[in-house]
Amino acid sequence: MSGPNDRPWHKPSIVLYLKLHYATRIKPDFDKLWAGVKDTAPAKSRVAMSQDYVRDCWAKESEEFRAGIDAQAHEMHRVAIEEWKARRNVPENTAEKYHKALEGLNKVGIPLADALSERLGVHVVIMVVGPVGKEEGEVMLRT
């Protein structure tokens, strides 16, 4: 499951290579290769064979070309991280803000704990530790 607060992952360069160049550099030659073996190879081996072919194509590309794809992948990840940081919902670092963020915990936490307990057949405890605004920022445990 993913959501707006999930950190973007850094795609490997070969994944970006496949995305950008599949139609022009990989598919035409792979289709010819597959046409030559499809009568003798099981259909489900096409995916594994395709992945091997992509790795071979990637290895045959020049160092300069691969470095360009690497740089592009790093830049895309950097931009994605900046966008993620700008939109994520993180409470400000004050005891009052943490306390306000936790006010709705009972609405979510209790039904979640009950559902997990019923599903798993065990006792479930959700524990939150943090500063409490109305207690002058004293760190307290809430279950």
C-alpha positions as a Markdown table, in Angstrom:
| # | Residue | x | y | z |
|---|---|---|---|---|
| 1 | Met | 0.0 | 0.0 | 0.0 |
| 2 | Ser | 1.3 | 3.5 | -0.7 |
| 3 | Gly | 0.1 | 6.9 | 0.0 |
| 4 | Pro | 1.0 | 10.6 | -0.2 |
| 5 | Asn | 3.4 | 10.3 | 2.8 |
| 6 | Asp | 5.3 | 7.3 | 1.4 |
| 7 | Arg | 8.9 | 8.2 | 0.4 |
| 8 | Pro | 9.5 | 7.7 | -3.3 |
| 9 | Trp | 11.9 | 4.9 | -4.1 |
| 10 | His | 15.0 | 5.3 | -6.3 |
| 11 | Lys | 14.4 | 3.3 | -9.5 |
| 12 | Pro | 17.4 | 1.3 | -10.7 |
| 13 | Ser | 19.0 | 2.7 | -13.8 |
| 14 | Ile | 18.1 | -0.4 | -15.8 |
| 15 | Val | 14.4 | 0.1 | -15.0 |
| 16 | Leu | 14.6 | 3.7 | -16.4 |
| 17 | Tyr | 16.5 | 2.3 | -19.4 |
| 18 | Leu | 13.8 | -0.2 | -20.1 |
| 19 | Lys | 11.1 | 2.5 | -19.7 |
| 20 | Leu | 12.7 | 5.0 | -22.0 |
| 21 | His | 14.2 | 2.6 | -24.7 |
| 22 | Tyr | 12.0 | -0.5 | -24.8 |
| 23 | Ala | 10.1 | 0.4 | -27.9 |
| 24 | Thr | 13.1 | 1.7 | -29.9 |
| 25 | Arg | 16.2 | -0.3 | -28.7 |
| 26 | Ile | 14.9 | -3.5 | -27.2 |
| 27 | Lys | 11.5 | -4.7 | -28.5 |
| 28 | Pro | 12.3 | -4.9 | -32.2 |
| 29 | Asp | 15.3 | -7.2 | -31.7 |
| 30 | Phe | 13.7 | -9.2 | -28.9 |
| 31 | Asp | 10.6 | -9.9 | -31.0 |
| 32 | Lys | 12.9 | -11.4 | -33.7 |
| 33 | Leu | 14.8 | -13.4 | -31.1 |
| 34 | Trp | 11.5 | -14.7 | -29.6 |
| 35 | Ala | 10.1 | -15.5 | -33.0 |
| 36 | Gly | 13.0 | -17.9 | -33.5 |
| 37 | Val | 12.5 | -19.8 | -30.2 |
| 38 | Lys | 8.8 | -19.5 | -29.4 |
| 39 | Asp | 7.9 | -22.8 | -31.0 |
| 40 | Thr | 10.4 | -24.7 | -28.7 |
| 41 | Ala | 10.2 | -22.5 | -25.5 |
| 42 | Pro | 7.3 | -22.5 | -23.1 |
| 43 | Ala | 5.3 | -19.2 | -23.3 |
| 44 | Lys | 5.9 | -18.4 | -19.7 |
| 45 | Ser | 9.7 | -18.3 | -20.3 |
| 46 | Arg | 9.2 | -15.2 | -22.4 |
| 47 | Val | 9.3 | -12.9 | -19.4 |
| 48 | Ala | 12.5 | -14.4 | -18.0 |
| 49 | Met | 14.1 | -14.4 | -21.5 |
| 50 | Ser | 13.0 | -10.8 | -22.0 |
| 51 | Gln | 14.6 | -9.7 | -18.6 |
| 52 | Asp | 17.8 | -11.5 | -19.6 |
| 53 | Tyr | 17.8 | -9.8 | -22.9 |
| 54 | Val | 17.3 | -6.4 | -21.3 |
| 55 | Arg | 20.3 | -7.0 | -19.0 |
| 56 | Asp | 22.4 | -8.0 | -22.0 |
| 57 | Cys | 21.4 | -4.9 | -23.9 |
| 58 | Trp | 22.1 | -2.7 | -20.8 |
| 59 | Ala | 25.6 | -4.3 | -20.5 |
| 60 | Lys | 26.4 | -3.7 | -24.1 |
| 61 | Glu | 25.6 | 0.1 | -23.9 |
| 62 | Ser | 28.5 | 2.4 | -23.6 |
| 63 | Glu | 29.7 | 3.6 | -20.2 |
| 64 | Glu | 28.8 | 7.2 | -21.3 |
| 65 | Phe | 25.3 | 6.2 | -22.2 |
| 66 | Arg | 24.8 | 4.2 | -18.9 |
| 67 | Ala | 26.2 | 7.2 | -16.9 |
| 68 | Gly | 23.7 | 9.4 | -18.6 |
| 69 | Ile | 20.8 | 7.1 | -17.6 |
| 70 | Asp | 22.2 | 6.9 | -14.1 |
| 71 | Ala | 22.3 | 10.7 | -13.9 |
| 72 | Gln | 18.8 | 10.9 | -15.2 |
| 73 | Ala | 17.6 | 8.4 | -12.6 |
| 74 | His | 19.3 | 10.2 | -9.8 |
| 75 | Glu | 17.8 | 13.6 | -10.9 |
| 76 | Met | 14.3 | 12.1 | -11.2 |
| 77 | His | 14.7 | 10.7 | -7.7 |
| 78 | Arg | 15.9 | 14.0 | -6.3 |
| 79 | Val | 12.9 | 15.8 | -7.8 |
| 80 | Ala | 10.5 | 13.2 | -6.5 |
| 81 | Ile | 12.0 | 13.5 | -3.0 |
| 82 | Glu | 11.7 | 17.3 | -3.1 |
| 83 | Glu | 8.0 | 17.0 | -4.2 |
| 84 | Trp | 7.4 | 14.4 | -1.5 |
| 85 | Lys | 8.9 | 16.6 | 1.2 |
| 86 | Ala | 6.8 | 19.5 | 0.0 |
| 87 | Arg | 3.5 | 17.6 | 0.2 |
| 88 | Arg | 3.9 | 15.3 | 3.2 |
| 89 | Asn | 1.9 | 16.0 | 6.3 |
| 90 | Val | 4.2 | 16.1 | 9.2 |
| 91 | Pro | 3.2 | 17.9 | 12.5 |
| 92 | Glu | 5.4 | 20.7 | 13.6 |
| 93 | Asn | 7.8 | 19.9 | 16.4 |
| 94 | Thr | 6.0 | 21.4 | 19.3 |
| 95 | Ala | 4.3 | 19.6 | 22.2 |
| 96 | Glu | 1.1 | 21.3 | 21.4 |
| 97 | Lys | 1.2 | 20.3 | 17.7 |
| 98 | Tyr | 2.0 | 16.7 | 18.6 |
| 99 | His | -0.9 | 16.7 | 21.2 |
| 100 | Lys | -3.3 | 18.1 | 18.6 |
| 101 | Ala | -2.2 | 15.4 | 16.0 |
| 102 | Leu | -2.9 | 12.7 | 18.6 |
| 103 | Glu | -6.3 | 14.0 | 19.6 |
| 104 | Gly | -8.0 | 11.8 | 17.0 |
| 105 | Leu | -6.0 | 8.7 | 17.9 |
| 106 | Asn | -9.0 | 7.1 | 19.7 |
| 107 | Lys | -11.1 | 7.4 | 16.5 |
| 108 | Val | -8.5 | 5.4 | 14.5 |
| 109 | Gly | -6.4 | 3.5 | 17.1 |
| 110 | Ile | -9.2 | 1.8 | 19.1 |
| 111 | Pro | -11.0 | 0.4 | 16.0 |
| 112 | Leu | -7.7 | -0.7 | 14.5 |
| 113 | Ala | -6.6 | -2.5 | 17.7 |
| 114 | Asp | -10.0 | -4.1 | 18.0 |
| 115 | Ala | -9.9 | -5.3 | 14.4 |
| 116 | Leu | -6.4 | -6.7 | 14.8 |
| 117 | Ser | -7.3 | -8.4 | 18.0 |
| 118 | Glu | -10.3 | -10.0 | 16.5 |
| 119 | Arg | -8.5 | -11.1 | 13.3 |
| 120 | Leu | -5.4 | -12.4 | 15.1 |
| 121 | Gly | -7.0 | -13.7 | 18.3 |
| 122 | Val | -4.5 | -12.0 | 20.5 |
| 123 | His | -4.4 | -8.9 | 22.6 |
| 124 | Val | -3.3 | -5.7 | 20.8 |
| 125 | Val | -1.8 | -2.6 | 22.4 |
| 126 | Ile | -1.1 | 0.6 | 20.5 |
| 127 | Met | 1.4 | 2.7 | 22.4 |
| 128 | Val | 2.3 | 6.3 | 21.6 |
| 129 | Val | 5.1 | 8.2 | 23.4 |
| 130 | Gly | 5.6 | 11.9 | 22.9 |
| 131 | Pro | 5.4 | 15.3 | 24.4 |
| 132 | Val | 2.0 | 16.4 | 25.8 |
| 133 | Gly | 1.1 | 20.1 | 25.2 |
| 134 | Lys | -1.1 | 20.6 | 28.2 |
| 135 | Glu | 1.5 | 19.0 | 30.5 |
| 136 | Glu | 4.1 | 21.6 | 29.5 |
| 137 | Gly | 5.7 | 19.3 | 27.0 |
| 138 | Glu | 6.4 | 16.4 | 29.4 |
| 139 | Val | 6.9 | 13.2 | 27.5 |
| 140 | Met | 4.2 | 10.8 | 28.4 |
| 141 | Leu | 3.0 | 7.3 | 27.3 |
| 142 | Arg | -0.5 | 6.9 | 25.9 |
| 143 | Thr | -2.1 | 3.5 | 25.2 |
